[in-house]
Amino acid sequence: EPLTKGPLAGSKLDWDKWNSMLDLYYAKRGWDLNGIPKKSTLKELKLDFTIKTLEGIVKLSE
């Protein structure tokens, strides 16, 4: 649905472009496609002590 007010009135979000940019954003930060940090990222940031706890909540990618 297009915006109805403001300088961008009539503009519409391109969801394909949004999702592509979001995937790139996550990849640049070492996160998986769900925005969850990868094990390797946690280790690189010296946060490996959080891995066991996080694995009890979510599935972590290598």
SEKOL-294726 format. One record per atom (N, C-alpha, C): residue number from 1; atom name; z negated, x, y negated. Coordinates in steps of 0.001 Angstrom, whole numbers, plus 500000, padded with zeros to 6 digits. Layout:
% residues N
<node i="NUM" at="CA" z="Z" x="X" y="Y"/>
...
***
This chain:
% residues 62
<node i="1" at="N" z="500000" x="500847" y="501178"/>
<node i="1" at="CA" z="500000" x="500000" y="500000"/>
<node i="1" at="C" z="500000" x="500895" y="498755"/>
<node i="2" at="N" z="500921" x="500682" y="497846"/>
<node i="2" at="CA" z="501003" x="501505" y="496635"/>
<node i="2" at="C" z="499795" x="501315" y="495717"/>
<node i="3" at="N" z="499488" x="502359" y="494956"/>
<node i="3" at="CA" z="498427" x="502274" y="493952"/>
<node i="3" at="C" z="498857" x="501298" y="492865"/>
<node i="4" at="N" z="497893" x="500581" y="492307"/>
<node i="4" at="CA" z="498236" x="499565" y="491307"/>
<node i="4" at="C" z="497866" x="499963" y="489887"/>
<node i="5" at="N" z="497040" x="500997" y="489732"/>
<node i="5" at="CA" z="496585" x="501395" y="488397"/>
<node i="5" at="C" z="496665" x="502902" y="488225"/>
<node i="6" at="N" z="496583" x="503323" y="486975"/>
<node i="6" at="CA" z="496514" x="504744" y="486672"/>
<node i="6" at="C" z="497865" x="505419" y="486600"/>
<node i="7" at="N" z="497848" x="506734" y="486352"/>
<node i="7" at="CA" z="499098" x="507477" y="486169"/>
<node i="7" at="C" z="499954" x="507542" y="487434"/>
<node i="8" at="N" z="499361" x="507275" y="488577"/>
<node i="8" at="CA" z="500124" x="507296" y="489828"/>
<node i="8" at="C" z="500428" x="505895" y="490349"/>
<node i="9" at="N" z="500344" x="504897" y="489478"/>
<node i="9" at="CA" z="500640" x="503517" y="489873"/>
<node i="9" at="C" z="502016" x="503456" y="490517"/>
<node i="10" at="N" z="502089" x="502751" y="491617"/>
<node i="10" at="CA" z="503344" x="502629" y="492351"/>
<node i="10" at="C" z="503508" x="503685" y="493426"/>
<node i="11" at="N" z="502693" x="504728" y="493368"/>
<node i="11" at="CA" z="502769" x="505794" y="494377"/>
<node i="11" at="C" z="502144" x="505325" y="495683"/>
<node i="12" at="N" z="502614" x="505910" y="496752"/>
<node i="12" at="CA" z="502151" x="505537" y="498082"/>
<node i="12" at="C" z="501899" x="506807" y="498881"/>
<node i="13" at="N" z="500849" x="506813" y="499672"/>
<node i="13" at="CA" z="500513" x="507975" y="500487"/>
<node i="13" at="C" z="501497" x="508113" y="501640"/>
<node i="14" at="N" z="502043" x="509307" y="501817"/>
<node i="14" at="CA" z="502915" x="509615" y="502949"/>
<node i="14" at="C" z="502016" x="510102" y="504079"/>
<node i="15" at="N" z="501714" x="509229" y="505039"/>
<node i="15" at="CA" z="500754" x="509546" y="506100"/>
<node i="15" at="C" z="501209" x="510696" y="506986"/>
<node i="16" at="N" z="502504" x="510819" y="507230"/>
<node i="16" at="CA" z="503000" x="511938" y="508042"/>
<node i="16" at="C" z="502719" x="513265" y="507348"/>
<node i="17" at="N" z="502976" x="513307" y="506052"/>
<node i="17" at="CA" z="502718" x="514521" y="505278"/>
<node i="17" at="C" z="501213" x="514800" y="505232"/>
<node i="18" at="N" z="500423" x="513766" y="505018"/>
<node i="18" at="CA" z="498962" x="513904" y="504980"/>
<node i="18" at="C" z="498447" x="514514" y="506283"/>
<node i="19" at="N" z="498864" x="513948" y="507415"/>
<node i="19" at="CA" z="498398" x="514434" y="508713"/>
<node i="19" at="C" z="498852" x="515859" y="508985"/>
<node i="20" at="N" z="500054" x="516192" y="508566"/>
<node i="20" at="CA" z="500557" x="517552" y="508723"/>
<node i="20" at="C" z="499727" x="518536" y="507906"/>
<node i="21" at="N" z="499412" x="518164" y="506679"/>
<node i="21" at="CA" z="498606" x="519026" y="505811"/>
<node i="21" at="C" z="497178" x="519147" y="506343"/>
<node i="22" at="N" z="496639" x="518070" y="506899"/>
<node i="22" at="CA" z="495290" x="518099" y="507459"/>
<node i="22" at="C" z="495234" x="519024" y="508674"/>
<node i="23" at="N" z="496257" x="518959" y="509531"/>
<node i="23" at="CA" z="496327" x="519861" y="510685"/>
<node i="23" at="C" z="496348" x="521318" y="510233"/>
<node i="24" at="N" z="497119" x="521612" y="509202"/>
<node i="24" at="CA" z="497203" x="522970" y="508668"/>
<node i="24" at="C" z="495856" x="523403" y="508085"/>
<node i="25" at="N" z="495206" x="522527" y="507362"/>
<node i="25" at="CA" z="493886" x="522799" y="506773"/>
<node i="25" at="C" z="492891" x="523168" y="507871"/>
<node i="26" at="N" z="492849" x="522367" y="508926"/>
<node i="26" at="CA" z="491937" x="522637" y="510039"/>
<node i="26" at="C" z="492269" x="523970" y="510709"/>
<node i="27" at="N" z="493540" x="524223" y="510957"/>
<node i="27" at="CA" z="493961" x="525460" y="511629"/>
<node i="27" at="C" z="493577" x="526692" y="510813"/>
<node i="28" at="N" z="493760" x="526633" y="509513"/>
<node i="28" at="CA" z="493428" x="527771" y="508648"/>
<node i="28" at="C" z="491942" x="528105" y="508687"/>
<node i="29" at="N" z="491120" x="527126" y="509006"/>
<node i="29" at="CA" z="489673" x="527330" y="509054"/>
<node i="29" at="C" z="489148" x="527610" y="510457"/>
<node i="30" at="N" z="490051" x="527599" y="511433"/>
<node i="30" at="CA" z="489634" x="527866" y="512804"/>
<node i="30" at="C" z="488979" x="526667" y="513465"/>
<node i="31" at="N" z="489405" x="525482" y="513051"/>
<node i="31" at="CA" z="488880" x="524244" y="513609"/>
<node i="31" at="C" z="489927" x="523639" y="514537"/>
<node i="32" at="N" z="489505" x="522739" y="515430"/>
<node i="32" at="CA" z="490470" x="522048" y="516277"/>
<node i="32" at="C" z="491090" x="520888" y="515490"/>
<node i="33" at="N" z="491951" x="520115" y="516145"/>
<node i="33" at="CA" z="492652" x="519030" y="515445"/>
<node i="33" at="C" z="491739" x="517878" y="515036"/>
<node i="34" at="N" z="490487" x="517906" y="515511"/>
<node i="34" at="CA" z="489511" x="516888" y="515120"/>
<node i="34" at="C" z="488588" x="517383" y="514010"/>
<node i="35" at="N" z="488814" x="518605" y="513535"/>
<node i="35" at="CA" z="487988" x="519158" y="512469"/>
<node i="35" at="C" z="486692" x="519764" y="512962"/>
<node i="36" at="N" z="486647" x="520095" y="514250"/>
<node i="36" at="CA" z="485447" x="520700" y="514840"/>
<node i="36" at="C" z="485690" x="522202" y="514987"/>
<node i="37" at="N" z="484765" x="523026" y="514516"/>
<node i="37" at="CA" z="484955" x="524476" y="514632"/>
<node i="37" at="C" z="485134" x="524907" y="516090"/>
<node i="38" at="N" z="486040" x="525855" y="516306"/>
<node i="38" at="CA" z="486248" x="526412" y="517646"/>
<node i="38" at="C" z="485128" x="527397" y="517948"/>
<node i="39" at="N" z="484900" x="527635" y="519240"/>
<node i="39" at="CA" z="483872" x="528602" y="519641"/>
<node i="39" at="C" z="484139" x="529958" y="519002"/>
<node i="40" at="N" z="485398" x="530368" y="519003"/>
<node i="40" at="CA" z="485744" x="531676" y="518439"/>
<node i="40" at="C" z="485403" x="531749" y="516948"/>
<node i="41" at="N" z="485573" x="530650" y="516239"/>
<node i="41" at="CA" z="485236" x="530609" y="514814"/>
<node i="41" at="C" z="483731" x="530737" y="514619"/>
<node i="42" at="N" z="482970" x="530022" y="515435"/>
<node i="42" at="CA" z="481510" x="530099" y="515335"/>
<node i="42" at="C" z="481025" x="531514" y="515622"/>
<node i="43" at="N" z="481634" x="532161" y="516625"/>
<node i="43" at="CA" z="481253" x="533541" y="516957"/>
<node i="43" at="C" z="481601" x="534484" y="515807"/>
<node i="44" at="N" z="482788" x="534313" y="515245"/>
<node i="44" at="CA" z="483237" x="535163" y="514132"/>
<node i="44" at="C" z="482304" x="535033" y="512925"/>
<node i="45" at="N" z="481780" x="533839" y="512720"/>
<node i="45" at="CA" z="480873" x="533588" y="511598"/>
<node i="45" at="C" z="479411" x="533872" y="511953"/>
<node i="46" at="N" z="479232" x="534445" y="513147"/>
<node i="46" at="CA" z="477885" x="534760" y="513645"/>
<node i="46" at="C" z="477009" x="533505" y="513752"/>
<node i="47" at="N" z="477654" x="532413" y="514142"/>
<node i="47" at="CA" z="476952" x="531155" y="514370"/>
<node i="47" at="C" z="476977" x="530780" y="515849"/>
<node i="48" at="N" z="477182" x="531787" y="516704"/>
<node i="48" at="CA" z="477284" x="531522" y="518135"/>
<node i="48" at="C" z="476007" x="530913" y="518716"/>
<node i="49" at="N" z="474881" x="531075" y="518040"/>
<node i="49" at="CA" z="473632" x="530477" y="518509"/>
<node i="49" at="C" z="473687" x="528942" y="518456"/>
<node i="50" at="N" z="474680" x="528382" y="517748"/>
<node i="50" at="CA" z="474810" x="526924" y="517646"/>
<node i="50" at="C" z="475673" x="526326" y="518753"/>
<node i="51" at="N" z="476382" x="527177" y="519486"/>
<node i="51" at="CA" z="477358" x="526694" y="520466"/>
<node i="51" at="C" z="476722" x="525796" y="521522"/>
<node i="52" at="N" z="475638" x="526219" y="522115"/>
<node i="52" at="CA" z="475010" x="525440" y="523187"/>
<node i="52" at="C" z="474605" x="524052" y="522687"/>
<node i="53" at="N" z="474009" x="523997" y="521513"/>
<node i="53" at="CA" z="473595" x="522709" y="520948"/>
<node i="53" at="C" z="474804" x="521825" y="520666"/>
<node i="54" at="N" z="475832" x="522402" y="520052"/>
<node i="54" at="CA" z="477026" x="521625" y="519720"/>
<node i="54" at="C" z="477733" x="521110" y="520964"/>
<node i="55" at="N" z="477736" x="521908" y="522033"/>
<node i="55" at="CA" z="478396" x="521475" y="523265"/>
<node i="55" at="C" z="477702" x="520261" y="523878"/>
<node i="56" at="N" z="476455" x="520040" y="523538"/>
<node i="56" at="CA" z="475765" x="518843" y="523994"/>
<node i="56" at="C" z="476161" x="517605" y="523209"/>
<node i="57" at="N" z="476876" x="517814" y="522111"/>
<node i="57" at="CA" z="477265" x="516710" y="521229"/>
<node i="57" at="C" z="478775" x="516464" y="521273"/>
<node i="58" at="N" z="479553" x="517550" y="521206"/>
<node i="58" at="CA" z="481019" x="517456" y="521175"/>
<node i="58" at="C" z="481613" x="518509" y="522101"/>
<node i="59" at="N" z="482880" x="518328" y="522443"/>
<node i="59" at="CA" z="483579" x="519331" y="523239"/>
<node i="59" at="C" z="484170" x="520366" y="522284"/>
<node i="60" at="N" z="483796" x="521630" y="522486"/>
<node i="60" at="CA" z="484303" x="522706" y="521637"/>
<node i="60" at="C" z="485507" x="523375" y="522294"/>
<node i="61" at="N" z="486522" x="523663" y="521495"/>
<node i="61" at="CA" z="487684" x="524417" y="521969"/>
<node i="61" at="C" z="487347" x="525892" y="521963"/>
<node i="62" at="N" z="488054" x="526652" y="522776"/>
<node i="62" at="CA" z="487861" x="528103" y="522804"/>
<node i="62" at="C" z="488402" x="528674" y="521520"/>
***
